[in-house]
Amino acid sequence: MEEGVSGVSQEDRAAFLKEVQARFDKKVRENEIAVIEHWKDQVDRILTMKPEGIASLQLQIKKISEMMANRIKMLKKG
């Protein structure tokens, strides 16, 4: 077993990095699920509506598009 200057073996370092990567991947998946669930809920609301015409439906779709655009802008700022 080869140890570095810090006294931590290569195997320990590799195991640590693997664990950190697994946690990171899990968090990314959880965040992606949350985002998709949010936007699915928005679309589902439109599906349950009884729009009086195409214009009403287009207005609701436009609102969702604007919400998405605003969210993208906020994420790019941060």
Secondary structure, DSSP 8 states (H G I E B T S, - for coil): --B-TTS-BHHHHHHHHHHHHHHHHHHHHHHHHHHHHHHHHHHHHHHH---SSHHHHHHHHHHHHHHHHHHHHHHHH-
